[in-house]
Amino acid sequence: MEVEVKIRLPDSASHQKLHSLLSPFHLKIHRQYNTFFDGAASELSSRRAILRLRFYDDDAKCVVSLKAKAVIIDGVSRVEEDEEDLDPATGRECVADPSRLRSVDSRIMKRVWDEFGVGDGGFVCLGGFRNVRGVYEWNGLKLELDETMYDFGTCYEIECESSEPEKVKTLLEEYLKENGISYSYSEASKFAIFRSGKLP
């Protein structure tokens, strides 16, 4: 189970201000592209699951993820997640032709077939979005500051994975308030926003 604090920033100015404040703690930036798949008969989404290919820094790395039963309450996200590295060239082939997912030698793809029973129709590509993620080491926490670019607009969010989400949320909220940065709790995942076709 992945547990993350997710706090939404209202605009680019808030994102830039937080980026500047956190710059002494900066570790790296990831340029990500996320592409999502479902079974042709909605075998995954009908059971609140999604299959994602995430490409890092063009094609430096590709990760296949199976996420299920996501819930976000008061800015704390809980989701069942399983991840595995995939050859980026293979990942690109699957984006171009989702039927290639059938032949991918992967523990996660075996789970998708066995547990979700994707039928003869195979997979469909749902599309995706870009994300620029700044990673910071702050107060012993790994913070991820996201700028997520959809076809219909851009969202800004700070995330932190933790087994003590309420403690982390309090720390982050105090820091944002001290520095005059507006925020709200995230109420939907990036994927849910993408599927809705509009900004929250």
C-alpha positions in Angstrom: 0.0 0.0 0.0 1.4 3.4 -1.0 0.5 6.2 1.3 1.2 9.8 0.2 0.3 13.2 1.4 -0.9 15.3 -1.6 -1.3 19.0 -1.3 -2.5 21.1 -4.2 -1.0 24.5 -5.0 -3.4 27.0 -6.7 -1.1 28.4 -9.5 2.3 28.8 -11.1 3.3 31.6 -8.7 2.8 29.4 -5.7 4.7 26.6 -7.3 7.6 28.9 -8.2 7.7 30.4 -4.7 7.8 26.9 -3.1 10.4 25.8 -5.6 12.6 28.7 -4.7 12.2 28.1 -1.0 13.1 24.4 -1.4 16.0 25.1 -3.7 18.7 24.5 -1.0 17.3 21.0 -0.5 17.0 20.1 -4.2 18.2 16.7 -5.3 17.0 16.3 -9.0 14.4 16.9 -11.6 12.5 14.2 -13.5 10.7 14.9 -16.7 8.0 12.2 -16.9 5.5 11.1 -19.4 2.7 8.9 -18.2 0.6 6.8 -20.5 -2.4 4.7 -19.3 -4.1 1.5 -20.6 -7.3 -0.4 -19.9 -8.8 -3.5 -21.3 -10.9 -3.1 -24.3 -13.9 -4.1 -22.2 -12.9 -1.9 -19.3 -11.6 -4.9 -17.3 -9.3 -2.8 -15.3 -11.2 0.4 -14.7 -14.4 -1.5 -13.8 -12.4 -2.8 -10.8 -10.8 0.5 -10.0 -7.4 -0.4 -11.4 -5.1 1.3 -13.9 -2.1 0.2 -15.9 0.5 2.9 -16.4 3.8 3.2 -18.3 5.9 6.1 -17.0 8.9 7.3 -19.1 11.6 9.3 -17.3 13.8 11.9 -18.9 12.8 11.1 -22.5 13.6 7.3 -22.6 16.3 7.0 -19.9 14.0 4.7 -17.9 10.5 3.2 -18.1 8.4 1.8 -15.3 5.2 -0.2 -15.6 2.8 0.2 -12.7 -0.5 -1.4 -11.7 -2.5 0.7 -9.3 -5.8 -0.3 -7.7 -8.4 0.9 -5.2 -7.1 4.5 -4.9 -8.7 6.6 -2.1 -7.9 10.2 -1.3 -9.3 11.6 2.0 -8.2 15.0 3.4 -5.1 15.1 1.2 -3.9 11.6 2.1 -3.8 9.1 -0.8 -3.8 5.4 -0.2 -3.4 3.1 -3.2 -2.4 -0.5 -3.9 0.7 -0.2 -6.2 3.0 -2.7 -7.9 5.9 -1.4 -10.1 8.5 -2.9 -12.3 11.2 -1.6 -14.6 10.6 -2.1 -18.3 12.9 -1.7 -21.3 12.0 1.9 -22.6 12.1 0.7 -26.3 9.6 -2.0 -25.4 7.5 0.5 -23.6 7.4 2.8 -26.6 6.4 -0.1 -28.8 3.4 -0.8 -26.5 2.3 2.9 -26.6 2.4 2.8 -30.4 0.6 -0.6 -30.5 -1.1 -1.7 -27.2 -1.5 -5.3 -28.5 2.3 -5.5 -27.9 1.5 -5.6 -24.1 0.4 -9.2 -24.6 4.0 -10.3 -25.3 5.7 -8.3 -22.6 7.7 -10.6 -20.3 6.7 -9.0 -17.0 5.5 -10.0 -13.6 3.0 -7.1 -13.6 1.6 -8.0 -17.0 1.1 -11.6 -15.8 -0.9 -10.2 -12.8 -3.0 -8.1 -15.2 -3.9 -11.2 -17.3 -4.4 -13.5 -14.3 -6.2 -11.2 -11.9 -8.2 -9.0 -14.2 -8.8 -11.3 -17.1 -8.3 -8.9 -20.0 -10.2 -10.6 -22.8 -9.7 -11.1 -26.6 -10.0 -7.4 -27.2 -6.7 -6.8 -25.5 -5.7 -3.4 -24.4 -6.6 0.2 -25.4 -4.4 3.2 -24.8 -6.2 6.0 -22.9 -3.5 8.6 -23.6 -1.6 10.5 -21.0 0.1 13.6 -19.7 3.5 15.2 -18.9 4.8 15.9 -15.4 7.9 17.8 -14.3 8.9 16.6 -10.8 11.4 18.3 -8.6 12.7 16.1 -5.8 13.9 17.6 -2.5 15.3 16.2 0.8 13.7 18.4 3.5 13.6 17.8 7.2 14.3 14.1 6.6 11.4 13.9 4.1 11.5 13.3 0.4 9.3 15.9 -1.2 8.1 15.8 -4.8 7.0 19.1 -6.3 5.0 18.5 -9.5 3.9 20.6 -12.4 1.5 18.4 -14.3 0.6 19.4 -17.9 -2.7 18.2 -19.4 -4.1 19.1 -22.8 -6.7 21.2 -20.9 -4.4 23.0 -18.4 -1.7 22.6 -15.7 -1.9 21.5 -12.1 0.6 22.0 -9.3 1.0 19.7 -6.3 3.5 18.7 -3.6 3.6 15.0 -2.6 5.4 13.1 0.2 5.2 9.3 0.7 5.2 8.4 4.4 4.0 5.9 6.9 3.0 8.8 9.1 0.9 10.9 6.8 -0.8 13.1 9.4 2.5 14.1 10.9 3.9 15.0 7.5 0.8 16.9 6.6 1.1 19.0 9.7 4.7 19.8 9.0 4.0 20.8 5.4 1.0 22.9 6.2 3.0 24.8 8.9 5.7 25.4 6.4 3.3 26.6 3.7 1.5 28.9 6.1 4.8 30.4 7.5 5.8 31.3 4.0 2.4 32.7 2.8 1.7 29.9 0.2 -1.9 29.1 -0.5 -2.8 25.5 -0.7 -5.6 23.0 -0.5 -5.9 19.2 0.0 -5.8 17.3 -3.3 -9.1 15.6 -3.8 -8.4 13.6 -6.9 -5.4 11.7 -8.4 -3.6 13.0 -11.5 -5.2 10.1 -13.4 -8.7 11.0 -12.2 -8.1 14.6 -13.3 -6.9 13.5 -16.7 -9.9 11.3 -17.2 -12.3 14.1 -16.1 -10.9 16.3 -18.9 -10.9 19.4 -16.7 -8.9 21.0 -13.9 -10.3 20.6 -10.3 
